[in-house]
Amino acid sequence: MVVIIGAGISGNTAARLLAEQGHHVTIIDKRSHIGGNCYDHWDDNGICVHDYGTHIFHTDNRQVWDFISRFTKWYPFQHKVRGLIDGQLVPIPFNLNSIHQVFPAKLAQRLEDKLLETFGYNIKVPILKLRETDDEDLRFLADYIYRNIFSFYTQKQWDLNPEDLDPAVTGRVPVYISKDNRYFQNRYQGIPLEGYTAIFEKMLDHPNITVRLKTKFEDIRHLINKTDGTGNLASDALKADAILYSGPIDEYYSYEFGELPYRSERFDFLTFDREYFQSEAVINYPNNYTFTRIGEYKHFLGTKSDRTVVSYEYPEPFIRGKNERYYPIVNDTNQALYSQYKAKAEAELEAAKANPENKIPVYFFGRLGDYKYYDMDKAIERAMALVEEVA
Ligand SMILES: Cc1cc2nc3c(=O)[nH]c(=O)nc-3n(C[C@H](O)[C@H](O)[C@H](O)COP(=O)(O)OP(=O)(O)OC[C@H]3O[C@@H](n4cnc5c(N)ncnc54)[C@H](O)[C@@H]3O)c2cc1C
């Protein structure tokens, strides 16, 4: 018997895989719905709206793609993002097409030639690396992109100067030396035809899986392997040979080393009486306005409707009890704090494995358990690896 905390994509994947191996699984979530931050719903206009912001599935991992494709058919969506730069909507990441759109023809051609000569074709150069170049024209390009796309966007998104973030985060903002306007180049991409929630309903639809919603771990913790006066399992006990925990690791340990910082977002959803609001599913606003992006949901499945739904995305600090944890803030200080929790979790796991009669092994995973940003495919990959370890 396994108890899983969190019915997001991580918890649901683990639940299904364990159930198929014959384990009995109880999965709990404090929210009133399954799916975690991948949850979506169909609104009155027949549009599938992603409640926690736009989600596009993309992966190169065939095993992950095959697994999730057991629960859905796909709309073959290829994600293209545009950003409002100098009053024009240009492809993001900034690529050769963006250069030709924004700059006069001669300058654009010179920049293209120098980029190709220096780095080659079909290469993504992190913007901070481009800034280090000696060539005057490329430095001009680097400064332009830094100012117009990267700097303000990063400050809005993280409320930090770019230099204060881990290069793993800043490295995600590249210049793409290519004419490919797609945001992702992965082999497998798409939007689930019936939405993400339908995937999770099918994933959890297994005789070995019990789902409990509106249930906080803190509320059932005392019931796990609870015994009655005679040493037998109490009638209201929740039997567990292992706990898989995809909630926040710092919360599990009552914040004893301190709180792990996250960035949150506010989504303002608006419905308009018109067919379309914008040309693409996602438009970025790196410089203007306090929101960072606007997502328009009907693009994802090519839905036809006289009305349209969009979400304005406003980054904000995560405050416990007020909003949700979205993005771990990756830097050395926070990583050091997380390492303390990780070391404690590992020591306790070893102790539990050495004394299985009296202690239950607890495994942390998912974006909150590992304090790590995972795309959906990486969250599935991590859950698959964990199930191999546990089973
Ligand atoms: C704005 C935004 C856009 C994104 N877009 C994309 C995208 O386009 N493509 C992509 O691949 N990925 C995207 N992602 C990433 C994607 O959302 C994550 O990969 C995914 O949500 C991770 O799933 P998870 O199960 O690890 O965590 P979560 O989805 O957060 O699930 C954890 C669950 O645990 C529950 N929980 C927490 N604590 C407790 C507790 N104490 N008791 C009970 N339950 C608890 C929570 O309620 C939650 O349901 C995006 C993320 C964000 C924030």
PDBQT file of the ligand as one rigid body, heavy atoms in Angstrom, charges set to zero:
ROOT
HETATM    1  C1  LIG A 401       2.581  29.285 -15.637  1.00  0.00    +0.000 C 
HETATM    2  C2  LIG A 401       3.146  27.923 -15.959  1.00  0.00    +0.000 A 
HETATM    3  C3  LIG A 401       3.133  27.479 -17.280  1.00  0.00    +0.000 A 
HETATM    4  C4  LIG A 401       3.670  26.220 -17.588  1.00  0.00    +0.000 A 
HETATM    5  N1  LIG A 401       3.665  25.807 -18.894  1.00  0.00    +0.000 NA
HETATM    6  C5  LIG A 401       4.192  24.613 -19.212  1.00  0.00    +0.000 A 
HETATM    7  C6  LIG A 401       4.221  24.174 -20.578  1.00  0.00    +0.000 A 
HETATM    8  O1  LIG A 401       3.782  24.876 -21.494  1.00  0.00    +0.000 OA
HETATM    9  N2  LIG A 401       4.754  22.938 -20.850  1.00  0.00    +0.000 N 
HETATM   10  C7  LIG A 401       5.270  22.127 -19.857  1.00  0.00    +0.000 A 
HETATM   11  O2  LIG A 401       5.728  21.017 -20.162  1.00  0.00    +0.000 OA
HETATM   12  N3  LIG A 401       5.241  22.517 -18.553  1.00  0.00    +0.000 NA
HETATM   13  C8  LIG A 401       4.714  23.725 -18.207  1.00  0.00    +0.000 A 
HETATM   14  N4  LIG A 401       4.684  24.122 -16.894  1.00  0.00    +0.000 N 
HETATM   15  C9  LIG A 401       5.196  23.191 -15.844  1.00  0.00    +0.000 C 
HETATM   16  C10 LIG A 401       4.086  22.248 -15.309  1.00  0.00    +0.000 C 
HETATM   17  O3  LIG A 401       3.059  23.008 -14.722  1.00  0.00    +0.000 OA
HETATM   18  C11 LIG A 401       4.735  21.294 -14.276  1.00  0.00    +0.000 C 
HETATM   19  O4  LIG A 401       5.604  20.418 -14.969  1.00  0.00    +0.000 OA
HETATM   20  C12 LIG A 401       3.760  20.425 -13.518  1.00  0.00    +0.000 C 
HETATM   21  O5  LIG A 401       2.701  21.149 -12.969  1.00  0.00    +0.000 OA
HETATM   22  C13 LIG A 401       4.505  19.700 -12.390  1.00  0.00    +0.000 C 
HETATM   23  O6  LIG A 401       3.613  18.804 -11.784  1.00  0.00    +0.000 OA
HETATM   24  P1  LIG A 401       3.791  18.349 -10.278  1.00  0.00    +0.000 P 
HETATM   25  O7  LIG A 401       2.826  17.223 -10.115  1.00  0.00    +0.000 OA
HETATM   26  O8  LIG A 401       5.217  18.099  -9.971  1.00  0.00    +0.000 OA
HETATM   27  O9  LIG A 401       3.350  19.629  -9.402  1.00  0.00    +0.000 OA
HETATM   28  P2  LIG A 401       1.927  20.289  -9.209  1.00  0.00    +0.000 P 
HETATM   29  O10 LIG A 401       1.203  20.388 -10.497  1.00  0.00    +0.000 OA
HETATM   30  O11 LIG A 401       2.138  21.541  -8.458  1.00  0.00    +0.000 OA
HETATM   31  O12 LIG A 401       1.142  19.269  -8.289  1.00  0.00    +0.000 OA
HETATM   32  C14 LIG A 401       1.392  19.164  -6.882  1.00  0.00    +0.000 C 
HETATM   33  C15 LIG A 401       0.073  18.894  -6.206  1.00  0.00    +0.000 C 
HETATM   34  O13 LIG A 401       0.321  18.659  -4.807  1.00  0.00    +0.000 OA
HETATM   35  C16 LIG A 401      -0.740  19.192  -4.060  1.00  0.00    +0.000 C 
HETATM   36  N5  LIG A 401      -0.274  19.428  -2.703  1.00  0.00    +0.000 N 
HETATM   37  C17 LIG A 401       0.738  20.240  -2.312  1.00  0.00    +0.000 A 
HETATM   38  N6  LIG A 401       0.882  20.202  -0.979  1.00  0.00    +0.000 NA
HETATM   39  C18 LIG A 401      -0.048  19.347  -0.506  1.00  0.00    +0.000 A 
HETATM   40  C19 LIG A 401      -0.402  18.901   0.820  1.00  0.00    +0.000 A 
HETATM   41  N7  LIG A 401       0.260  19.318   1.904  1.00  0.00    +0.000 N 
HETATM   42  N8  LIG A 401      -1.435  18.027   0.951  1.00  0.00    +0.000 NA
HETATM   43  C20 LIG A 401      -2.117  17.593  -0.155  1.00  0.00    +0.000 A 
HETATM   44  N9  LIG A 401      -1.817  17.990  -1.419  1.00  0.00    +0.000 NA
HETATM   45  C21 LIG A 401      -0.794  18.851  -1.589  1.00  0.00    +0.000 A 
HETATM   46  C22 LIG A 401      -1.082  20.475  -4.821  1.00  0.00    +0.000 C 
HETATM   47  O14 LIG A 401      -2.399  20.906  -4.527  1.00  0.00    +0.000 OA
HETATM   48  C23 LIG A 401      -0.894  20.068  -6.275  1.00  0.00    +0.000 C 
HETATM   49  O15 LIG A 401      -2.119  19.640  -6.861  1.00  0.00    +0.000 OA
HETATM   50  C24 LIG A 401       4.203  25.398 -16.561  1.00  0.00    +0.000 A 
HETATM   51  C25 LIG A 401       4.211  25.854 -15.238  1.00  0.00    +0.000 A 
HETATM   52  C26 LIG A 401       3.701  27.115 -14.944  1.00  0.00    +0.000 A 
HETATM   53  C27 LIG A 401       3.744  27.583 -13.522  1.00  0.00    +0.000 C 
ENDROOT
TORSDOF 0
